[in-house]
Amino acid sequence: MAKKKTKFDFDPVISALGGRDNVMSVSASTDLMKITTKTKLTDEQVAALKAIPVWDDVSFKGPDLKLVPNDDIEFDDYGSQLTQALTRNNANIKTKNVVGRVLDFVSQIFIPIIPMFAGSGILRGLLVLSTELHWLSANSSTYHILYAASNAVFYFLPILLAFSAGRAFKVDQISSAVIVAALMEPNIVNLLHHGATTGITHFFTIPVVLQQYSSTVIPAFLAIWLYGRL
């Protein structure tokens, strides 16, 4: 079930920034907000931002204002709404087209998983190197255990994507992971191997396509998108 949006008062933040017209760019992640202003903020404006109980730290890095939220607020929702409030009717910020917004949304889901891709790729490369140099036999149990470790992120990719997509779609992340994990549960896999030769089974009277869901992307996106619509 989609989470109910909390309404926030952004007037103190907008006022301390010198108004929307003073904001040139804004970006928000899970633990940081960066804002570039047309004119540098005065000490009084910075002090006004620091006085707002949302922020743990307010500082400058070059031309960018860095705002670090504290742990007392659900910053995903707050940061998203504040970004919309600062960019709405702001002539300094060009609105991205549909393709740009879709790409930003997809990257938001994939970014938390990228370090795991990198780690798995490095481990897979070391395994290939070890077998080529005959340091490790491809038939050994050690090789198979390390191969499983390097392959896990790709095999269980739908579950990882569902967990990350849960945050993006503003739904419960654990429930999202469980929904997609059901597609990879052994009984579903057994239906694929022992089910009808047509590749179709039925859930009550609803046709269900039998396929291997490991390492897939689209089913996880669609499942969590539908979950968010409930």
C-alpha positions in Angstrom: 0.0 0.0 0.0 1.4 3.4 -0.9 2.4 5.6 2.0 0.4 8.7 2.7 2.2 11.9 1.9 3.1 14.2 4.8 2.6 17.9 4.1 5.5 20.1 5.0 5.9 23.9 5.4 8.7 24.9 3.1 8.2 28.7 3.5 11.1 29.1 6.0 13.5 27.2 3.7 12.4 29.2 0.6 12.7 32.5 2.5 16.1 31.7 3.9 17.3 30.8 0.3 16.2 34.3 -0.9 13.1 33.0 -2.7 12.6 30.6 -5.6 14.1 33.1 -8.0 17.4 32.8 -6.2 17.6 29.0 -6.8 19.5 28.0 -9.9 19.7 24.2 -9.4 18.6 21.6 -6.8 19.2 17.9 -6.3 18.4 15.6 -3.4 19.6 12.1 -2.5 18.7 10.0 0.5 21.1 11.8 2.9 22.0 15.1 1.2 20.5 18.1 -0.6 22.6 20.3 -2.9 21.4 23.8 -3.9 23.1 26.3 -6.1 21.9 29.9 -5.7 22.2 32.9 -8.0 23.6 35.1 -5.2 25.6 33.7 -2.3 23.6 33.5 0.9 24.4 36.0 3.7 25.4 34.8 7.2 21.9 35.7 8.4 20.3 33.5 5.7 22.7 30.6 6.5 21.9 31.0 10.2 18.1 30.9 9.4 18.6 27.6 7.5 20.6 26.1 10.4 17.8 27.1 12.8 15.3 24.9 10.9 15.2 21.6 12.8 15.4 19.5 9.6 19.1 20.0 9.1 22.1 18.6 10.9 24.6 20.6 8.9 24.5 23.5 6.5 27.7 24.3 4.6 29.1 25.4 1.3 31.2 23.4 -1.1 32.3 25.8 -3.9 29.1 27.4 -5.2 26.9 24.6 -3.9 25.0 24.8 -0.6 25.1 21.4 1.1 22.2 20.5 3.4 22.5 17.4 5.5 19.3 16.2 7.1 19.0 14.8 10.6 17.7 11.3 11.4 14.4 12.6 12.8 12.7 13.1 9.4 11.8 10.8 6.5 14.0 12.7 4.1 13.0 10.8 0.9 9.6 12.3 1.1 10.8 15.7 2.5 13.6 16.1 -0.1 11.3 15.1 -3.0 8.6 17.7 -2.0 11.2 20.4 -1.2 12.7 19.9 -4.7 9.3 20.3 -6.3 8.6 23.4 -4.2 11.9 25.0 -5.3 11.6 24.1 -9.0 7.9 24.9 -9.4 7.4 28.1 -11.4 11.1 28.7 -11.3 12.3 30.3 -14.6 16.0 29.5 -13.7 15.4 25.7 -13.8 14.4 24.0 -17.1 11.9 21.2 -16.6 13.2 17.9 -17.9 11.2 16.1 -20.6 9.5 12.8 -20.1 12.6 10.8 -21.2 14.8 12.7 -18.8 12.5 12.1 -15.9 12.2 8.4 -16.7 16.0 8.1 -16.9 16.4 9.9 -13.6 13.9 7.6 -12.0 15.5 4.4 -13.3 18.9 5.6 -12.2 17.6 6.4 -8.7 16.6 2.7 -8.5 19.8 1.3 -9.9 22.4 3.5 -8.1 22.2 1.7 -4.7 22.9 -1.6 -6.5 25.9 -0.4 -8.5 28.5 -1.1 -5.8 27.3 -4.7 -5.6 27.6 -5.0 -9.4 31.2 -3.8 -9.1 32.1 -6.2 -6.3 30.6 -9.1 -8.1 32.4 -8.2 -11.3 35.7 -8.0 -9.6 35.2 -11.3 -7.8 34.2 -12.9 -11.1 37.3 -11.5 -12.8 39.5 -12.9 -10.0 38.0 -16.3 -10.5 38.7 -16.3 -14.2 42.2 -15.2 -13.6 42.7 -17.9 -10.9 41.5 -20.6 -13.3 43.6 -19.3 -16.2 46.7 -19.3 -14.0 45.8 -22.7 -12.6 45.7 -21.4 -9.0 42.2 -22.8 -8.7 40.4 -25.6 -10.3 37.0 -24.9 -11.9 35.8 -28.3 -10.5 36.7 -27.5 -6.9 34.2 -26.7 -4.2 36.0 -23.5 -3.4 35.5 -22.3 -7.0 31.8 -23.1 -6.9 31.3 -21.3 -3.6 33.1 -18.2 -4.8 31.2 -18.4 -8.1 27.9 -18.5 -6.3 29.0 -15.4 -4.3 29.9 -13.5 -7.5 26.6 -14.6 -9.2 24.2 -13.9 -6.3 23.6 -10.2 -7.1 22.7 -11.1 -10.7 20.6 -14.1 -9.9 18.6 -12.3 -7.2 18.6 -9.0 -9.1 14.8 -8.8 -9.2 14.6 -8.9 -5.4 17.3 -6.2 -5.0 15.5 -4.0 -7.6 12.2 -4.5 -5.9 13.7 -3.4 -2.6 15.2 -0.3 -4.2 12.1 0.4 -6.3 10.0 0.3 -3.1 11.8 3.4 -1.9 11.3 5.1 -5.3 7.6 4.2 -5.5 7.1 5.2 -1.8 5.9 1.8 -0.7 7.1 -0.6 2.0 10.5 -2.0 0.8 10.3 -5.3 2.7 6.9 -6.1 1.2 8.2 -5.1 -2.2 11.1 -7.6 -1.9 8.8 -10.4 -0.7 6.3 -9.8 -3.6 9.1 -10.3 -6.2 10.8 -13.1 -4.2 7.5 -15.1 -4.7 8.3 -15.2 -8.5 11.6 -17.0 -7.6 10.2 -19.4 -5.0 11.1 -23.1 -5.8 7.4 -24.0 -6.3 7.1 -21.4 -9.1 10.4 -22.7 -10.6 9.1 -26.3 -10.5 6.0 -25.1 -12.4 8.4 -24.0 -15.1 10.2 -27.3 -15.3 7.2 -29.6 -14.8 4.2 -27.5 -16.0 2.4 -27.3 -19.2 4.4 -27.5 -22.4 2.7 -24.4 -23.6 4.5 -22.3 -21.0 1.2 -21.1 -19.6 -0.4 -21.9 -16.2 -3.4 -20.4 -14.5 -3.9 -18.5 -11.2 -7.7 -19.3 -10.7 -8.7 -18.3 -14.3 -6.0 -15.7 -14.9 -3.3 -16.9 -17.4 0.3 -16.8 -15.9 3.3 -17.0 -18.2 5.9 -19.5 -16.9 9.4 -18.2 -17.3 12.7 -17.9 -15.4 12.5 -14.7 -13.5 16.0 -14.7 -12.1 18.2 -11.8 -13.4 15.1 -10.1 -14.9 14.3 -6.4 -14.6 10.9 -5.6 -16.1 8.8 -7.9 -13.9 10.1 -6.4 -10.7 9.4 -2.9 -11.9 5.9 -3.7 -13.0 5.1 -5.6 -9.8 6.2 -2.8 -7.5 4.5 -0.2 -9.7 1.2 -2.1 -9.4 1.8 -2.5 -5.7 2.2 1.2 -5.4 -1.2 1.8 -7.1 -3.1 -0.3 -4.5 
